[in-house]
Amino acid sequence: MFKKRQVKQNTRKRQNDSESESEDETQIVRKEKKIREDPNFQKTTKQTKAAKPQVEDSESDESSCQVGVSYKSRKSSARDGPSDMGATATLEIETETDKDAQAIYEKSLKINAELKGKEDDKVYRGLANYAQYFEKKDTAQGNAASGFVRKGPIRAPANVRSTVRWDYQPDICKDYKETGFCGFGDSCKFLHDRTDYKYGWQLEQEHEDGDNKNYEIPDSDEEDHLPFKCYICRNSFKDPVMTKCKHYFCTKCALEHFKKTPKCYICQKNTFGEFRTAEKIVQKLKDAGDIKTMAKDSDSDSDESD
């Protein structure tokens, strides 16, 4: 067995500066080892200072308990913002009142009043400040500086503020609309209405499907106005037919016109040779009692053709 050799540590003696301690007292200080930085190893942060040893004393405990954020109080009970909570706020999206058309005109009136009766000083004061030798009266066509009866842009009211809410949910009581009875009675928070309304997409679809040229408002509740005579022969209908564009003619007139052109006699749309029986006109003539005369006329026409 061999005795292990002890390596001496790199130590030195350091004298204390305080006079109270003796000169013979020594203190061992270890030399810090420097870590060589590896270029292949990257770090996001670099520790520049060594961590200080924590000293446990009463002062450090008191400092840690203190609040980190503080502000100076104004020592006032008044709330922030306007005192009336914005009830008298004005609308500030229009032109400033000292730069709008009314302010410019008021300025020109003031300049004209100052220069009235004086000699022209040959000073140009702008396009709106020319000398007015004829004073207009304060009428609706005049240009008074009141803001309501004068030419030009009128100053918008600044005390009016509008609030818009798009109600996509009508909140109608479903039970009352379907059955006419609601268990909540008058205390129901939904609207008791049994009328039928169309949604926005239904109105848009009807507008797209409709005819833009059909702008006449009917006098009665009937949507289609049935003609009482043929558009071609200007006589009563004989075997009435209807085209795809819902125009009515006699069968004989429609076929003769189709030999010349396949377009409709009224709207000039292509009929493609399709003619349907006009059941509405037949029913209308039947109700009016003219169906017998119509049948007699058709029989006489067939005999003449034979």
SERO-4910 file (N, C-alpha, C, O; in steps of 0.05 Angstrom, whole numbers):
BEGIN
 pado doro    nc1    nc2    nc3   cac1   cac2   cac3    cc1    cc2    cc3    oc1    oc2    oc3
  Met    A     17    -24      0      0      0      0     18     25      0     37     27     15
  Phe    A     10     43    -17     25     68    -19      8     91    -10    -17     90    -14
  Lys    A     19    110      2      4    134     12     -2    152    -12     15    158    -28
  Lys    A    -27    160    -12    -36    178    -35    -24    205    -31    -25    217    -10
  Arg    A    -13    215    -53      0    241    -52    -22    263    -53    -39    262    -70
  Gln    A    -20    282    -35    -39    304    -34    -28    327    -51     -6    336    -48
  Val    A    -46    337    -68    -39    360    -85    -46    385    -70    -68    388    -59
  Lys    A    -27    403    -70    -31    429    -56    -50    447    -73    -46    450    -97
  Gln    A    -69    458    -59    -87    476    -73    -75    504    -76    -58    512    -61
  Asn    A    -85    518    -96    -75    544   -102    -87    564    -82   -109    574    -88
  Thr    A    -75    568    -61    -85    586    -40    -65    607    -33    -41    604    -38
  Arg    A    -75    628    -23    -57    650    -14    -69    663     10    -93    660     16
  Lys    A    -53    676     24    -61    690     48    -69    719     41    -55    732     26
  Arg    A    -91    727     53   -100    755     49   -104    768     76   -117    757     94
  Gln    A    -91    791     78    -93    805    104   -118    821    105   -128    832     84
  Asn    A   -129    823    128   -154    838    132   -146    867    138   -127    872    152
  Asp    A   -161    886    126   -156    914    129   -165    925    156   -155    945    165
  Ser    A   -184    911    168   -194    922    194   -173    920    215   -158    900    218
  Glu    A   -172    941    231   -152    942    253   -160    925    276   -143    918    293
  Ser    A   -186    918    278   -195    903    301   -184    874    301   -178    863    322
  Glu    A   -181    863    276   -172    836    274   -141    835    275   -128    855    269
  Ser    A   -132    814    284   -103    811    287    -89    806    260   -103    797    241
  Glu    A    -64    812    258    -49    808    233    -44    779    227    -39    772    204
  Asp    A    -44    762    247    -38    734    243    -62    718    231    -58    696    221
  Glu    A    -86    730    231   -110    716    222   -109    715    191   -105    735    178
  Thr    A   -113    692    180   -113    688    151   -140    678    142   -157    668    157
  Gln    A   -144    680    115   -170    672    103   -163    658     77   -147    668     61
  Ile    A   -176    635     72   -171    619     48   -191    628     27   -215    627     31
  Val    A   -181    635      4   -198    643    -19   -191    625    -42   -168    623    -51
  Arg    A   -212    612    -52   -208    594    -75   -209    610   -101   -224    629   -104
  Lys    A   -193    602   -119   -192    615   -145   -213    603   -163   -216    579   -166
  Glu    A   -228    621   -175   -250    612   -192   -239    602   -218   -221    613   -230
  Lys    A   -250    580   -226   -242    568   -252   -258    580   -275   -282    582   -274
  Lys    A   -244    588   -295   -257    599   -318   -264    577   -338   -248    560   -345
  Ile    A   -289    578   -346   -299    557   -364   -294    567   -393   -302    589   -400
  Arg    A   -281    551   -407   -275    558   -435   -300    555   -452   -313    534   -451
  Glu    A   -306    575   -467   -330    574   -483   -325    557   -508   -305    559   -522
  Asp    A   -345    539   -512   -344    522   -536   -358    536   -559   -381    542   -556
  Pro    A   -345    540   -581   -358    554   -604   -381    538   -616   -398    549   -629
  Asn    A   -381    511   -612   -402    494   -622   -427    494   -605   -448    484   -613
  Phe    A   -425    506   -581   -448    507   -563   -458    536   -561   -443    554   -553
  Gln    A   -484    539   -569   -495    566   -570   -515    570   -547   -528    551   -538
  Lys    A   -516    594   -537   -535    602   -515   -550    626   -524   -541    643   -538
  Thr    A   -575    628   -514   -591    651   -519   -584    674   -500   -587    697   -508
  Thr    A   -576    668   -476   -568    688   -457   -540    683   -447   -531    660   -447
  Lys    A   -528    704   -438   -501    701   -427   -500    713   -399   -508    735   -395
  Gln    A   -490    697   -381   -489    705   -353   -463    721   -349   -441    710   -351
  Thr    A   -466    746   -344   -443    764   -342   -434    767   -313   -410    770   -308
  Lys    A   -452    766   -295   -445    769   -267   -453    744   -251   -473    731   -257
  Ala    A   -436    738   -233   -441    715   -216   -463    721   -196   -467    744   -188
  Ala    A   -478    701   -189   -500    705   -170   -489    712   -143   -470    700   -133
  Lys    A   -500    733   -132   -491    742   -106   -502    724    -84   -525    715    -86
  Pro    A   -486    719    -64   -496    702    -42   -519    716    -27   -518    739    -21
  Gln    A   -539    700    -22   -562    711     -7   -555    713     22   -546    694     35
  Val    A   -560    737     32   -555    742     60   -582    743     74   -599    759     68
  Glu    A   -585    725     92   -610    724    107   -609    743    130   -596    737    151
  Asp    A   -622    765    127   -624    783    149   -652    796    149   -668    790    131
  Ser    A   -657    812    168   -684    823    171   -689    844    150   -712    848    141
  Glu    A   -668    858    141   -672    880    122   -681    868     95   -698    880     81
  Ser    A   -669    846     86   -676    834     61   -705    824     61   -719    826     41
  Asp    A   -714    813     84   -742    804     86   -761    827     84   -782    824     71
  Glu    A   -755    849     96   -773    872     95   -774    884     67   -796    892     58
  Ser    A   -751    884     52   -752    895     25   -767    878      6   -779    888    -13
  Ser    A   -767    851     10   -781    833     -8   -811    835     -4   -826    829    -23
  Cys    A   -820    844     19   -849    846     24   -861    873     14   -885    876     14
  Gln    A   -844    892      6   -854    917     -3   -867    915    -31   -860    897    -46
  Val    A   -886    933    -37   -900    933    -63   -881    945    -84   -867    965    -79
  Gly    A   -881    931   -107   -862    940   -128   -873    963   -145   -857    977   -157
  Val    A   -900    967   -146   -912    988   -162   -927   1007   -144   -942    998   -126
  Ser    A   -923   1032   -148   -937   1052   -131   -942   1077   -148   -928   1082   -168
  Tyr    A   -962   1092   -141   -969   1116   -156   -978   1137   -136   -986   1131   -113
  Lys    A   -977   1161   -145   -984   1184   -128  -1013   1190   -130  -1024   1193   -152
  Ser    A  -1027   1191   -108  -1056   1196   -108  -1061   1226   -112  -1046   1243   -102
  Arg    A  -1083   1232   -126  -1091   1260   -129  -1107   1270   -106  -1113   1294   -104
  Lys    A  -1115   1252    -88  -1130   1259    -64  -1156   1273    -72  -1164   1293    -60
  Ser    A  -1170   1261    -92  -1195   1273   -101  -1215   1250   -107  -1206   1229   -117
  Ser    A  -1240   1254   -100  -1260   1233   -105  -1274   1235   -132  -1292   1219   -138
  Ala    A  -1266   1254   -148  -1278   1258   -175  -1270   1235   -193  -1247   1226   -192
  Arg    A  -1289   1225   -209  -1284   1203   -228  -1270   1213   -253  -1271   1237   -259
  Asp    A  -1257   1194   -266  -1243   1201   -291  -1264   1205   -314  -1286   1194   -312
  Gly    A  -1257   1220   -334  -1274   1225   -356  -1293   1248   -351  -1291   1262   -331
  Pro    A  -1312   1252   -369  -1331   1275   -365  -1349   1271   -341  -1356   1248   -334
  Ser    A  -1357   1293   -329  -1373   1291   -305  -1401   1281   -311  -1414   1268   -294
  Asp    A  -1412   1286   -335  -1439   1277   -342  -1438   1250   -357  -1459   1242   -368
  Met    A  -1416   1236   -356  -1412   1210   -369  -1418   1211   -399  -1428   1191   -410
  Gly    A  -1412   1233   -412  -1415   1235   -441  -1443   1241   -450  -1449   1238   -474
  Ala    A  -1461   1249   -432  -1489   1255   -441  -1490   1279   -459  -1508   1281   -476
  Thr    A  -1472   1298   -455  -1472   1323   -472  -1449   1323   -492  -1441   1344   -501
  Ala    A  -1439   1300   -499  -1418   1298   -519  -1428   1306   -546  -1451   1301   -553
  Thr    A  -1411   1319   -562  -1419   1328   -588  -1406   1310   -610  -1386   1297   -605
  Leu    A  -1419   1310   -633  -1410   1295   -656  -1387   1310   -670  -1391   1333   -678
  Glu    A  -1364   1297   -672  -1340   1311   -682  -1329   1298   -707  -1305   1297   -711
  Ile    A  -1348   1289   -725  -1339   1276   -750  -1342   1295   -773  -1332   1290   -795
  Glu    A  -1356   1318   -769  -1359   1338   -791  -1335   1357   -790  -1318   1356   -773
  Thr    A  -1336   1376   -809  -1316   1397   -810  -1318   1415   -785  -1339   1419   -775
  Glu    A  -1295   1424   -776  -1294   1441   -752  -1312   1466   -756  -1313   1477   -779
  Thr    A  -1324   1475   -735  -1343   1498   -737  -1328   1524   -744  -1341   1543   -753
  Asp    A  -1302   1525   -741  -1288   1549   -748  -1276   1548   -776  -1261   1566   -785
  Lys    A  -1281   1525   -791  -1270   1522   -817  -1291   1515   -838  -1285   1512   -862
  Asp    A  -1317   1511   -830  -1337   1502   -849  -1347   1526   -865  -1338   1549   -862
  Ala    A  -1367   1520   -883  -1377   1541   -901  -1391   1563   -886  -1389   1587   -894
  Gln    A  -1405   1557   -864  -1418   1577   -849  -1398   1596   -836  -1403   1620   -835
  Ala    A  -1377   1585   -825  -1357   1602   -812  -1343   1621   -832  -1337   1644   -826
  Ile    A  -1338   1610   -856  -1325   1626   -877  -1344   1649   -885  -1335   1672   -889
  Tyr    A  -1370   1643   -887  -1388   1664   -895  -1392   1685   -873  -1394   1709   -878
  Glu    A  -1392   1676   -848  -1394   1695   -826  -1369   1714   -825  -1372   1738   -819
  Lys    A  -1346   1703   -832  -1322   1719   -833  -1324   1740   -856  -1316   1763   -852
  Ser    A  -1335   1731   -879  -1338   1750   -901  -1358   1772   -895  -1354   1795   -903
  Leu    A  -1379   1765   -880  -1399   1786   -872  -1386   1806   -853  -1391   1830   -854
  Lys    A  -1369   1796   -835  -1355   1814   -816  -1336   1833   -831  -1334   1856   -824
  Ile    A  -1321   1822   -850  -1302   1838   -866  -1317   1859   -882  -1308   1882   -884
  Asn    A  -1340   1851   -894  -1355   1870   -910  -1367   1892   -893  -1370   1915   -901
  Ala    A  -1375   1885   -868  -1386   1905   -850  -1364   1925   -842  -1370   1949   -838
  Glu    A  -1339   1916   -838  -1317   1934   -831  -1309   1952   -854  -1302   1975   -849
  Leu    A  -1311   1942   -879  -1302   1958   -902  -1325   1974   -914  -1321   1988   -934
  Lys    A  -1349   1973   -902  -1372   1987   -914  -1368   2017   -912  -1363   2027   -890
  Gly    A  -1370   2031   -934  -1367   2060   -934  -1339   2070   -935  -1334   2094   -936
  Lys    A  -1319   2052   -936  -1291   2060   -937  -1281   2058   -966  -1292   2044   -983
  Glu    A  -1259   2072   -971  -1247   2071   -997  -1232   2045  -1001  -1221   2034   -982
  Asp    A  -1231   2036  -1025  -1218   2010  -1032  -1188   2013  -1027  -1175   2031  -1038
  Asp    A  -1177   1995  -1010  -1149   1996  -1003  -1132   1978  -1020  -1108   1975  -1015
  Lys    A  -1144   1966  -1041  -1129   1949  -1060  -1115   1925  -1047  -1093   1918  -1054
  Val    A  -1128   1914  -1027  -1118   1890  -1013  -1135   1866  -1020  -1159   1867  -1017
  Tyr    A  -1122   1845  -1029  -1137   1820  -1035  -1141   1804  -1010  -1122   1796   -996
  Arg    A  -1166   1798  -1004  -1173   1784   -980  -1185   1756   -985  -1198   1745   -967
  Gly    A  -1181   1745  -1008  -1190   1719  -1014  -1215   1719  -1032  -1228   1739  -1036
  Leu    A  -1221   1695  -1042  -1243   1692  -1061  -1270   1697  -1047  -1289   1707  -1060
  Ala    A  -1273   1690  -1022  -1299   1692  -1008  -1302   1719   -995  -1324   1725   -984
  Asn    A  -1283   1737   -997  -1284   1763   -983  -1285   1786  -1002  -1275   1808   -995
  Tyr    A  -1296   1782  -1025  -1300   1805  -1043  -1320   1825  -1032  -1338   1816  -1017
  Ala    A  -1318   1849  -1039  -1336   1870  -1029  -1363   1866  -1042  -1366   1865  -1066
  Gln    A  -1384   1865  -1025  -1412   1862  -1034  -1426   1889  -1031  -1431   1898  -1009
  Tyr    A  -1432   1901  -1054  -1445   1927  -1054  -1476   1924  -1052  -1489   1944  -1045
  Phe    A  -1486   1901  -1058  -1515   1896  -1055  -1519   1876  -1033  -1511   1853  -1035
  Glu    A  -1532   1884  -1012  -1537   1867   -989  -1563   1852   -992  -1584   1863   -996
  Lys    A  -1561   1825   -992  -1584   1808   -996  -1600   1806   -970  -1590   1809   -948
  Lys    A  -1626   1802   -974  -1644   1800   -951  -1642   1772   -939  -1633   1753   -952
  Asp    A  -1651   1769   -914  -1650   1744   -900  -1675   1728   -908  -1694   1727   -893
  Thr    A  -1674   1715   -932  -1696   1699   -941  -1686   1670   -946  -1663   1664   -942
  Ala    A  -1704   1654   -955  -1697   1626   -961  -1677   1624   -983  -1660   1606   -983
  Gln    A  -1678   1642  -1002  -1659   1643  -1024  -1635   1660  -1018  -1615   1660  -1034
  Gly    A  -1636   1675   -997  -1613   1691   -989  -1591   1674   -977  -1592   1650   -978
  Asn    A  -1572   1688   -966  -1549   1674   -953  -1544   1685   -926  -1524   1698   -921
  Ala    A  -1564   1681   -908  -1560   1690   -880  -1541   1672   -866  -1537   1649   -874
  Ala    A  -1529   1682   -845  -1508   1667   -830  -1520   1651   -808  -1506   1643   -789
  Ser    A  -1547   1646   -809  -1559   1631   -787  -1554   1601   -790  -1557   1587   -770
  Gly    A  -1547   1592   -813  -1542   1563   -817  -1566   1548   -826  -1563   1524   -833
  Phe    A  -1589   1560   -827  -1613   1546   -836  -1625   1557   -861  -1635   1542   -878
  Val    A  -1624   1584   -865  -1635   1596   -889  -1613   1611   -903  -1610   1635   -901
  Arg    A  -1597   1596   -918  -1576   1608   -934  -1567   1588   -955  -1572   1564   -952
  Lys    A  -1553   1597   -975  -1543   1579   -995  -1517   1565   -986  -1503   1575   -968
  Gly    A  -1512   1542   -997  -1488   1528   -990  -1493   1506   -970  -1516   1502   -962
  Pro    A  -1472   1492   -962  -1475   1470   -943  -1485   1480   -916  -1477   1500   -906
  Ile    A  -1504   1464   -904  -1515   1471   -878  -1499   1457   -857  -1492   1433   -860
  Arg    A  -1494   1470   -835  -1479   1458   -813  -1496   1436   -800  -1518   1441   -792
  Ala    A  -1484   1413   -798  -1499   1390   -787  -1502   1394   -757  -1484   1405   -744
  Pro    A  -1524   1384   -745  -1527   1386   -716  -1507   1368   -702  -1503   1345   -709
  Ala    A  -1494   1379   -681  -1474   1364   -667  -1484   1350   -642  -1470   1334   -630
  Asn    A  -1510   1355   -635  -1521   1343   -611  -1537   1318   -617  -1547   1305   -599
  Val    A  -1539   1310   -642  -1555   1286   -650  -1535   1263   -655  -1517   1265   -671
  Arg    A  -1540   1242   -640  -1524   1218   -644  -1543   1194   -647  -1560   1189   -630
  Ser    A  -1540   1180   -669  -1558   1158   -676  -1545   1132   -669  -1521   1128   -672
  Thr    A  -1562   1114   -659  -1553   1087   -652  -1570   1067   -669  -1594   1068   -668
  Val    A  -1557   1050   -685  -1570   1033   -703  -1566   1004   -694  -1544    996   -687
  Arg    A  -1588    989   -694  -1587    960   -687  -1602    945   -708  -1625    949   -713
  Trp    A  -1587    926   -721  -1600    910   -742  -1612    885   -728  -1597    868   -717
  Asp    A  -1638    884   -728  -1652    862   -714  -1657    839   -734  -1677    839   -748
  Tyr    A  -1638    820   -734  -1642    797   -750  -1659    775   -737  -1666    755   -749
  Gln    A  -1665    779   -712  -1681    759   -697  -1706    774   -687  -1705    789   -668
  Pro    A  -1729    769   -700  -1753    785   -693  -1764    779   -665  -1780    795   -655
  Asp    A  -1757    756   -653  -1766    750   -626  -1797    749   -625  -1809    763   -609
  Ile    A  -1808    732   -642  -1837    728   -643  -1844    703   -627  -1830    682   -630
  Cys    A  -1865    704   -612  -1873    680   -596  -1882    658   -615  -1902    662   -630
  Lys    A  -1868    636   -614  -1874    614   -633  -1901    601   -626  -1916    594   -644
  Asp    A  -1907    597   -600  -1932    584   -593  -1956    601   -601  -1976    590   -611
  Tyr    A  -1954    627   -597  -1977    645   -604  -1980    646   -634  -2003    648   -644
  Lys    A  -1958    646   -649  -1960    648   -678  -1973    623   -690  -1988    625   -710
  Glu    A  -1966    600   -679  -1976    574   -690  -2004    567   -680  -2020    557   -695
  Thr    A  -2009    572   -654  -2034    563   -642  -2053    585   -634  -2076    581   -630
  Gly    A  -2042    609   -631  -2059    631   -621  -2062    632   -591  -2078    647   -581
  Phe    A  -2047    616   -577  -2048    615   -548  -2020    613   -537  -2003    600   -548
  Cys    A  -2015    628   -515  -1989    627   -501  -1994    625   -471  -2011    639   -460
  Gly    A  -1980    606   -459  -1984    601   -430  -1975    624   -413  -1984    627   -390
  Phe    A  -1956    640   -422  -1946    663   -406  -1965    687   -407  -1964    704   -389
  Gly    A  -1982    688   -427  -2001    710   -428  -1988    736   -434  -1970    738   -451
  Asp    A  -1997    757   -419  -1986    784   -424  -1958    787   -413  -1944    806   -420
  Ser    A  -1949    769   -396  -1922    770   -386  -1901    758   -404  -1877    758   -397
  Cys    A  -1909    748   -427  -1890    737   -446  -1872    759   -457  -1882    780   -465
  Lys    A  -1846    753   -458  -1827    774   -467  -1825    774   -498  -1813    793   -509
  Phe    A  -1837    755   -512  -1836    754   -541  -1861    767   -552  -1881    770   -538
  Leu    A  -1859    775   -577  -1881    789   -591  -1903    770   -598  -1898    749   -611
  His    A  -1928    777   -591  -1951    761   -598  -1962    772   -625  -1978    791   -626
  Asp    A  -1953    759   -647  -1961    768   -673  -1964    743   -691  -1947    726   -692
  Arg    A  -1987    742   -705  -1993    718   -722  -1990    725   -751  -1996    708   -768
  Thr    A  -1981    749   -758  -1978    755   -786  -1953    741   -797  -1935    734   -782
  Asp    A  -1953    738   -823  -1931    724   -837  -1913    744   -851  -1922    760   -867
  Tyr    A  -1888    743   -844  -1868    761   -856  -1849    745   -873  -1844    721   -868
  Lys    A  -1838    758   -893  -1818    746   -910  -1790    754   -901  -1786    777   -894
  Tyr    A  -1772    735   -903  -1744    741   -896  -1731    757   -918  -1741    759   -940
  Gly    A  -1707    768   -912  -1693    784   -932  -1685    768   -956  -1687    778   -978
  Trp    A  -1677    743   -952  -1669    727   -975  -1692    720   -993  -1689    717  -1017
  Gln    A  -1717    718   -982  -1740    713   -998  -1748    738  -1015  -1755    735  -1038
  Leu    A  -1745    761  -1003  -1751    786  -1018  -1731    789  -1041  -1738    797  -1063
  Glu    A  -1705    783  -1036  -1685    786  -1057  -1689    766  -1079  -1685    772  -1102
  Gln    A  -1698    741  -1071  -1703    721  -1092  -1727    728  -1109  -1726    724  -1133
  Glu    A  -1748    739  -1097  -1771    748  -1113  -1763    771  -1131  -1773    773  -1154
  His    A  -1745    789  -1122  -1737    811  -1139  -1720    801  -1162  -1723    812  -1185
  Glu    A  -1703    781  -1158  -1687    771  -1180  -1704    755  -1200  -1699    756  -1224
  Asp    A  -1724    740  -1190  -1741    725  -1208  -1762    742  -1223  -1771    734  -1244
  Gly    A  -1768    765  -1212  -1788    782  -1224  -1778    796  -1250  -1755    795  -1257
  Asp    A  -1797    808  -1263  -1791    823  -1288  -1788    852  -1282  -1806    865  -1271
  Asn    A  -1765    863  -1289  -1760    891  -1284  -1777    910  -1301  -1782    933  -1293
  Lys    A  -1786    900  -1324  -1803    917  -1341  -1832    918  -1331  -1847    936  -1339
  Asn    A  -1840    900  -1314  -1867    900  -1304  -1868    918  -1279  -1869    908  -1256
  Tyr    A  -1869    944  -1284  -1869    963  -1262  -1896    974  -1256  -1899    991  -1238
  Glu    A  -1917    966  -1271  -1944    977  -1266  -1955    965  -1241  -1953    941  -1236
  Ile    A  -1968    981  -1225  -1981    972  -1200  -2010    965  -1207  -2024    982  -1216
  Pro    A  -2018    940  -1202  -2046    932  -1209  -2066    946  -1191  -2061    953  -1168
  Asp    A  -2090    951  -1202  -2111    963  -1187  -2124    944  -1168  -2133    952  -1146
  Ser    A  -2125    919  -1175  -2138    899  -1158  -2117    881  -1146  -2093    885  -1150
  Asp    A  -2126    861  -1131  -2108    842  -1118  -2097    821  -1138  -2078    807  -1131
  Glu    A  -2109    819  -1161  -2101    798  -1180  -2073    806  -1192  -2069    829  -1199
  Glu    A  -2056    786  -1194  -2029    792  -1203  -2028    795  -1234  -2015    813  -1244
  Asp    A  -2043    777  -1248  -2042    779  -1278  -2068    791  -1288  -2090    783  -1279
  His    A  -2065    809  -1306  -2088    821  -1320  -2092    806  -1346  -2076    808  -1364
  Leu    A  -2114    792  -1347  -2119    777  -1371  -2132    795  -1392  -2151    809  -1386
  Pro    A  -2121    794  -1416  -2133    811  -1437  -2161    800  -1446  -2167    776  -1443
  Phe    A  -2177    818  -1456  -2204    810  -1465  -2206    807  -1495  -2227    798  -1505
  Lys    A  -2185    815  -1510  -2185    812  -1539  -2157    804  -1548  -2137    808  -1533
  Cys    A  -2155    793  -1572  -2130    785  -1583  -2114    809  -1591  -2125    829  -1602
  Tyr    A  -2088    808  -1587  -2071    831  -1594  -2067    834  -1625  -2061    855  -1635
  Ile    A  -2070    812  -1639  -2065    812  -1668  -2089    820  -1684  -2089    839  -1699
  Cys    A  -2111    806  -1679  -2135    811  -1695  -2154    832  -1682  -2173    841  -1694
  Arg    A  -2149    839  -1657  -2164    858  -1642  -2194    850  -1639  -2211    867  -1636
  Asn    A  -2199    824  -1639  -2226    814  -1636  -2226    795  -1611  -2205    790  -1599
  Ser    A  -2250    785  -1605  -2252    767  -1582  -2236    741  -1588  -2232    734  -1611
  Phe    A  -2228    728  -1566  -2211    705  -1569  -2226    682  -1582  -2249    677  -1576
  Lys    A  -2213    667  -1600  -2223    643  -1612  -2201    621  -1608  -2180    623  -1620
  Asp    A  -2207    602  -1590  -2188    582  -1582  -2162    595  -1572  -2141    592  -1585
  Pro    A  -2163    609  -1550  -2140    624  -1540  -2117    606  -1532  -2121    585  -1521
  Val    A  -2092    615  -1538  -2068    601  -1531  -2050    620  -1516  -2053    645  -1519
  Met    A  -2030    609  -1502  -2012    625  -1486  -1983    618  -1494  -1977    594  -1496
  Thr    A  -1966    637  -1497  -1938    632  -1504  -1922    629  -1478  -1933    630  -1456
  Lys    A  -1896    623  -1481  -1878    620  -1458  -1875    646  -1442  -1871    646  -1418
  Cys    A  -1877    668  -1456  -1875    694  -1443  -1902    704  -1432  -1904    728  -1425
  Lys    A  -1922    687  -1431  -1948    692  -1420  -1963    715  -1434  -1973    734  -1422
  His    A  -1964    712  -1461  -1980    730  -1477  -2001    713  -1492  -1995    691  -1500
  Tyr    A  -2024    724  -1495  -2047    709  -1504  -2055    718  -1532  -2056    742  -1538
  Phe    A  -2061    698  -1549  -2070    703  -1577  -2090    681  -1584  -2094    661  -1570
  Cys    A  -2103    687  -1607  -2120    666  -1619  -2102    645  -1631  -2079    651  -1639
  Thr    A  -2111    620  -1633  -2095    599  -1645  -2088    605  -1674  -2065    601  -1682
  Lys    A  -2108    614  -1689  -2103    620  -1717  -2083    643  -1720  -2066    642  -1738
  Cys    A  -2087    664  -1704  -2069    687  -1706  -2040    680  -1698  -2021    689  -1711
  Ala    A  -2038    663  -1677  -2011    655  -1668  -1996    639  -1689  -1972    642  -1693
  Leu    A  -2011    620  -1702  -1998    603  -1722  -1990    619  -1747  -1969    614  -1758
  Glu    A  -2007    637  -1755  -2001    654  -1779  -1976    672  -1773  -1960    676  -1790
  His    A  -1975    682  -1749  -1952    699  -1742  -1927    682  -1739  -1905    692  -1745
  Phe    A  -1929    657  -1730  -1906    640  -1727  -1894    633  -1754  -1870    627  -1756
  Lys    A  -1911    632  -1775  -1900    626  -1802  -1882    648  -1811  -1863    644  -1826
  Lys    A  -1887    673  -1802  -1870    696  -1810  -1845    697  -1793  -1823    701  -1804
  Thr    A  -1849    695  -1767  -1826    697  -1749  -1832    682  -1723  -1855    682  -1714
  Pro    A  -1812    668  -1711  -1817    654  -1686  -1819    671  -1662  -1823    661  -1640
  Lys    A  -1815    697  -1665  -1815    715  -1642  -1843    723  -1634  -1862    722  -1650
  Cys    A  -1846    730  -1609  -1872    738  -1598  -1881    764  -1611  -1864    781  -1617
  Tyr    A  -1907    767  -1615  -1918    791  -1628  -1915    816  -1610  -1913    838  -1620
  Ile    A  -1914    811  -1583  -1913    834  -1565  -1885    840  -1555  -1875    862  -1558
  Cys    A  -1871    820  -1543  -1845    825  -1530  -1822    817  -1548  -1799    821  -1540
  Gln    A  -1826    806  -1571  -1805    798  -1590  -1786    777  -1578  -1763    775  -1587
  Lys    A  -1796    761  -1560  -1781    738  -1550  -1786    713  -1566  -1808    711  -1578
  Asn    A  -1767    695  -1567  -1770    671  -1583  -1790    652  -1569  -1786    645  -1546
  Thr    A  -1811    644  -1584  -1831    626  -1572  -1824    597  -1576  -1836    580  -1562
  Phe    A  -1805    591  -1594  -1798    563  -1600  -1821    546  -1609  -1820    522  -1608
  Gly    A  -1842    559  -1619  -1866    545  -1629  -1882    531  -1607  -1898    513  -1614
  Glu    A  -1879    539  -1582  -1895    527  -1560  -1918    545  -1554  -1915    568  -1546
  Phe    A  -1942    534  -1557  -1967    548  -1550  -1984    530  -1533  -1991    508  -1540
  Arg    A  -1991    540  -1510  -2008    524  -1491  -2036    535  -1490  -2041    558  -1497
  Thr    A  -2054    518  -1482  -2082    527  -1479  -2085    547  -1457  -2076    542  -1434
  Ala    A  -2097    570  -1462  -2100    591  -1442  -2125    584  -1425  -2147    593  -1430
  Glu    A  -2120    568  -1404  -2142    558  -1387  -2155    581  -1372  -2179    580  -1367
  Lys    A  -2139    601  -1364  -2150    623  -1348  -2170    639  -1365  -2191    647  -1355
  Ile    A  -2163    644  -1390  -2181    660  -1407  -2205    643  -1414  -2228    654  -1415
  Val    A  -2202    617  -1418  -2225    600  -1423  -2244    600  -1400  -2268    602  -1403
  Gln    A  -2233    598  -1375  -2250    599  -1352  -2263    626  -1348  -2286    628  -1340
  Lys    A  -2248    648  -1355  -2260    674  -1353  -2283    678  -1373  -2303    690  -1366
  Leu    A  -2279    669  -1397  -2301    671  -1417  -2324    653  -1410  -2347    659  -1415
  Lys    A  -2318    630  -1397  -2340    612  -1389  -2356    625  -1367  -2381    623  -1367
  Asp    A  -2343    639  -1348  -2357    652  -1327  -2374    676  -1338  -2395    682  -1328
  Ala    A  -2363    688  -1359  -2377    711  -1370  -2400    703  -1389  -2416    719  -1397
  Gly    A  -2401    677  -1397  -2422    667  -1414  -2416    670  -1443  -2434    667  -1460
  Asp    A  -2391    675  -1450  -2383    678  -1478  -2371    653  -1490  -2360    654  -1512
  Ile    A  -2372    631  -1476  -2359    607  -1486  -2375    595  -1509  -2364    582  -1527
  Lys    A  -2402    599  -1509  -2418    588  -1530  -2413    603  -1556  -2411    591  -1578
  Thr    A  -2412    630  -1554  -2406    646  -1578  -2378    640  -1589  -2374    640  -1613
  Met    A  -2360    635  -1571  -2333    628  -1580  -2333    601  -1595  -2319    598  -1615
  Ala    A  -2348    582  -1585  -2349    556  -1598  -2363    558  -1625  -2354    545  -1644
  Lys    A  -2384    574  -1627  -2397    578  -1653  -2379    591  -1673  -2378    583  -1697
  Asp    A  -2363    610  -1664  -2345    624  -1682  -2324    604  -1692  -2316    605  -1716
  Ser    A  -2314    587  -1675  -2294    568  -1683  -2305    547  -1702  -2291    539  -1721
  Asp    A  -2331    539  -1699  -2343    520  -1717  -2347    532  -1745  -2343    519  -1765
  Ser    A  -2355    558  -1745  -2359    571  -1771  -2333    574  -1786  -2332    572  -1810
  Asp    A  -2312    579  -1771  -2286    582  -1784  -2276    555  -1796  -2265    555  -1818
  Ser    A  -2282    534  -1782  -2274    507  -1792  -2290    500  -1817  -2280    487  -1835
  Asp    A  -2316    507  -1818  -2333    502  -1841  -2323    517  -1866  -2323    507  -1888
  Glu    A  -2315    542  -1861  -2305    558  -1883  -2279    547  -1894  -2275    547  -1919
  Ser    A  -2262    537  -1876  -2237    525  -1886  -2242    500  -1902  -2227    494  -1921
  Asp    A  -2263    484  -1895  -2269    460  -1910  -2280    467  -1938  -2286    450  -1954
***
